[in-house]
Amino acid sequence: MTAEVQGNTYSIKESGVLGDIQIADEVIAIIAGLAATEVEGVAKMYGNITNEIVSKLGMKNLSKGVKVLVSPDDVKVDISLEVKYGFSVMDISKKVQEKVKQAIETMTGLEVSMVRVRIAGVAIEKSEKAPKA
């Protein structure tokens, strides 16, 4: 089995099979984003300003806040997120790293060598306003 990176896709070539398997970088980023949001204490993914505007216009981008670098040897992931107030940043970060690594490796067969977590904000739940007298 050989592997190569072509543009924004990762190709796996294996002799004796029906054809090539290609995984787009965007797919790996979506897997990482979904895995991260499954961790309790993660409020949301945190993207750049363009992603925030697109999100407000009603178009959901599942890879928001995720950058992947795919090479023939491994995958490196940078992920930015917002945590819920009251949760341990260190615990959430470790759980996100483990969950993202496991999800990418299980679903794609690629080896993840690094998951860098950036905490870009803290979400504070809005309390209900008291009724006016």
Contacts in CASP RR format, 6 or more apart in sequence:
PFRMAT RR
TARGET T0000
AUTHOR 0000-0000-0000
METHOD contacts of the structure
MODEL  1
MTAEVQGNTYSIKESGVLGDIQIADEVIAIIAGLAATEVEGVAKMYGNIT
NEIVSKLGMKNLSKGVKVLVSPDDVKVDISLEVKYGFSVMDISKKVQEKV
KQAIETMTGLEVSMVRVRIAGVAIEKSEKAPKA
1 12 0 8 1.000
1 13 0 8 1.000
1 14 0 8 1.000
1 15 0 8 1.000
2 12 0 8 1.000
2 13 0 8 1.000
2 14 0 8 1.000
3 10 0 8 1.000
3 11 0 8 1.000
3 12 0 8 1.000
3 13 0 8 1.000
3 72 0 8 1.000
4 10 0 8 1.000
4 11 0 8 1.000
4 13 0 8 1.000
4 72 0 8 1.000
5 11 0 8 1.000
5 70 0 8 1.000
5 71 0 8 1.000
5 72 0 8 1.000
6 22 0 8 1.000
8 24 0 8 1.000
8 25 0 8 1.000
8 26 0 8 1.000
9 22 0 8 1.000
9 23 0 8 1.000
9 24 0 8 1.000
9 25 0 8 1.000
10 22 0 8 1.000
10 23 0 8 1.000
10 24 0 8 1.000
10 25 0 8 1.000
10 28 0 8 1.000
10 70 0 8 1.000
10 108 0 8 1.000
10 110 0 8 1.000
11 20 0 8 1.000
11 21 0 8 1.000
11 22 0 8 1.000
12 20 0 8 1.000
12 21 0 8 1.000
12 22 0 8 1.000
12 23 0 8 1.000
13 19 0 8 1.000
13 20 0 8 1.000
14 21 0 8 1.000
23 108 0 8 1.000
23 110 0 8 1.000
25 68 0 8 1.000
25 70 0 8 1.000
26 63 0 8 1.000
27 108 0 8 1.000
28 68 0 8 1.000
28 70 0 8 1.000
28 75 0 8 1.000
28 77 0 8 1.000
28 104 0 8 1.000
28 108 0 8 1.000
28 110 0 8 1.000
29 62 0 8 1.000
29 63 0 8 1.000
29 66 0 8 1.000
29 67 0 8 1.000
29 68 0 8 1.000
29 77 0 8 1.000
30 62 0 8 1.000
30 63 0 8 1.000
30 66 0 8 1.000
31 100 0 8 1.000
31 103 0 8 1.000
31 104 0 8 1.000
31 107 0 8 1.000
31 108 0 8 1.000
32 63 0 8 1.000
32 66 0 8 1.000
32 68 0 8 1.000
32 77 0 8 1.000
32 79 0 8 1.000
32 100 0 8 1.000
32 103 0 8 1.000
32 104 0 8 1.000
32 115 0 8 1.000
33 45 0 8 1.000
33 62 0 8 1.000
33 63 0 8 1.000
33 64 0 8 1.000
33 65 0 8 1.000
33 66 0 8 1.000
33 79 0 8 1.000
33 100 0 8 1.000
34 62 0 8 1.000
34 103 0 8 1.000
35 96 0 8 1.000
35 99 0 8 1.000
35 100 0 8 1.000
35 102 0 8 1.000
35 103 0 8 1.000
35 104 0 8 1.000
36 42 0 8 1.000
36 45 0 8 1.000
36 66 0 8 1.000
36 79 0 8 1.000
36 81 0 8 1.000
36 96 0 8 1.000
36 99 0 8 1.000
36 100 0 8 1.000
37 44 0 8 1.000
37 45 0 8 1.000
38 99 0 8 1.000
39 92 0 8 1.000
39 95 0 8 1.000
39 96 0 8 1.000
39 99 0 8 1.000
40 87 0 8 1.000
40 95 0 8 1.000
41 83 0 8 1.000
41 84 0 8 1.000
41 87 0 8 1.000
41 92 0 8 1.000
42 81 0 8 1.000
42 82 0 8 1.000
42 83 0 8 1.000
42 84 0 8 1.000
42 92 0 8 1.000
42 96 0 8 1.000
43 81 0 8 1.000
43 82 0 8 1.000
43 83 0 8 1.000
43 84 0 8 1.000
43 122 0 8 1.000
43 123 0 8 1.000
44 81 0 8 1.000
44 82 0 8 1.000
44 123 0 8 1.000
45 64 0 8 1.000
45 65 0 8 1.000
45 66 0 8 1.000
45 79 0 8 1.000
45 80 0 8 1.000
45 81 0 8 1.000
45 82 0 8 1.000
46 64 0 8 1.000
46 65 0 8 1.000
46 80 0 8 1.000
46 81 0 8 1.000
46 82 0 8 1.000
46 118 0 8 1.000
46 120 0 8 1.000
46 121 0 8 1.000
47 64 0 8 1.000
47 65 0 8 1.000
47 80 0 8 1.000
47 120 0 8 1.000
48 65 0 8 1.000
51 61 0 8 1.000
51 64 0 8 1.000
51 65 0 8 1.000
54 61 0 8 1.000
55 61 0 8 1.000
55 64 0 8 1.000
65 79 0 8 1.000
65 80 0 8 1.000
65 81 0 8 1.000
66 77 0 8 1.000
66 78 0 8 1.000
66 79 0 8 1.000
66 80 0 8 1.000
67 77 0 8 1.000
67 78 0 8 1.000
67 79 0 8 1.000
68 75 0 8 1.000
68 76 0 8 1.000
68 77 0 8 1.000
68 78 0 8 1.000
69 75 0 8 1.000
69 76 0 8 1.000
69 77 0 8 1.000
70 110 0 8 1.000
73 111 0 8 1.000
73 113 0 8 1.000
74 110 0 8 1.000
74 111 0 8 1.000
74 112 0 8 1.000
74 113 0 8 1.000
74 114 0 8 1.000
75 104 0 8 1.000
75 108 0 8 1.000
75 110 0 8 1.000
75 111 0 8 1.000
75 112 0 8 1.000
75 113 0 8 1.000
76 112 0 8 1.000
76 113 0 8 1.000
76 114 0 8 1.000
76 116 0 8 1.000
77 100 0 8 1.000
77 104 0 8 1.000
77 112 0 8 1.000
77 114 0 8 1.000
77 115 0 8 1.000
77 116 0 8 1.000
78 116 0 8 1.000
78 118 0 8 1.000
79 96 0 8 1.000
79 100 0 8 1.000
79 115 0 8 1.000
79 116 0 8 1.000
79 117 0 8 1.000
79 118 0 8 1.000
80 118 0 8 1.000
80 119 0 8 1.000
80 120 0 8 1.000
81 96 0 8 1.000
81 117 0 8 1.000
81 118 0 8 1.000
81 119 0 8 1.000
81 120 0 8 1.000
81 121 0 8 1.000
82 119 0 8 1.000
82 120 0 8 1.000
82 121 0 8 1.000
82 122 0 8 1.000
82 123 0 8 1.000
83 89 0 8 1.000
83 92 0 8 1.000
83 119 0 8 1.000
83 121 0 8 1.000
83 122 0 8 1.000
83 123 0 8 1.000
84 122 0 8 1.000
84 123 0 8 1.000
84 125 0 8 1.000
85 122 0 8 1.000
85 123 0 8 1.000
85 124 0 8 1.000
85 125 0 8 1.000
89 119 0 8 1.000
92 119 0 8 1.000
93 117 0 8 1.000
93 119 0 8 1.000
96 115 0 8 1.000
96 117 0 8 1.000
97 115 0 8 1.000
97 117 0 8 1.000
100 112 0 8 1.000
100 115 0 8 1.000
101 112 0 8 1.000
101 115 0 8 1.000
104 110 0 8 1.000
104 112 0 8 1.000
105 111 0 8 1.000
105 112 0 8 1.000
END
